[in-house]
Amino acid sequence: MDLSELPLPRIRERFEALRSAAARRRWLAALRGDPRRGACALARQLERRAFEGRAEARRLLGLFRRQCRLAAGGATLVAGVDEVGVGPLAGPLVAAAVVLPGPEALDLPGLDDSKRLTRLARERLAARIREQALAVAVAELPAPLVDRLNVYRASLEAMRRAVESLPFAPHHVLVDARTLPGLRAPQTALVGGDGSEACIAAASIVAKVFRDARMAELDLRFPGYGFARHMGYATREHLSALRRLGPSAIHRRSFSPVSQLELF
């Protein structure tokens, strides 16, 4: 196989379009024998990327192990559910439920626990998840309801509402570290599920991106606190604004130091 007539950028482009492992091996062998300056370097680069791609494919497949076992037992519609916004002093608590098809029908490179991803990566993945998922539902509990229920019960309620808002009843629900009361579908609580199960990781990303967007909206309604930057968490900027402006309508009155400020 002779590639010497093809420009190196064209070789890269055509190599990345190859789907057959055997074809890729032939192209790499030919490229390693190409006398042009830069050909061997390109071969090494393409080999490294191919290895990384195989490793990423194995990692992603590992995120579907439990879902595939459930599907083999007849539970073909598996929902993952997760929440975000338990710790902030302000803003809603948000939960998402996501039902993904099997791994063979998905193209979600980089899927992972939302906390391990950059903001741009989360936003990109959230859009792709919404495009490719069988179903996505989000539930949002405002600060006054979080205060009334307490944050633990509010997180359970938000996740329950997200699951119940799906357009169909899932056969099984995978929950990050919690057991949801009042859920009709069978469920499994998984500690660290947002980093080990694809559907929970997807739910964590959707919930985080949704809540970040909501906090950006609330920043416009309640200027001066910096909600679009710290998302309601107890940063130095936020605490300084709280002392200066006092609590807003979206602050959680049951959370310290908001509750302490209200005493004065």
MOZIZI-V210552 format. One record per run of one state. SS is the DSSP state (~ for helix, > for strand, _ for the rest). FROM is the first residue (numbers start at 1). LEN is the number of residues. If there is no record, write none. Layout:
SS|FROM|LEN / SS|FROM|LEN
This chain:
_|1|7 / ~|8|10 / _|18|3 / ~|21|12 / _|33|6 / ~|39|24 / _|63|2 / ~|65|8 / _|73|5 / >|78|7 / _|85|5 / >|90|1 / _|91|2 / >|93|7 / _|100|3 / ~|103|3 / _|106|8 / ~|114|3 / _|117|2 / ~|119|14 / _|133|2 / >|135|7 / _|142|1 / ~|143|7 / _|150|1 / ~|151|14 / _|165|7 / >|172|5 / _|177|9 / >|186|5 / _|191|2 / ~|193|4 / _|197|1 / ~|198|24 / _|222|5 / ~|227|4 / _|231|5 / ~|236|10 / _|246|5 / >|251|1 / _|252|6 / ~|258|4 / _|262|3
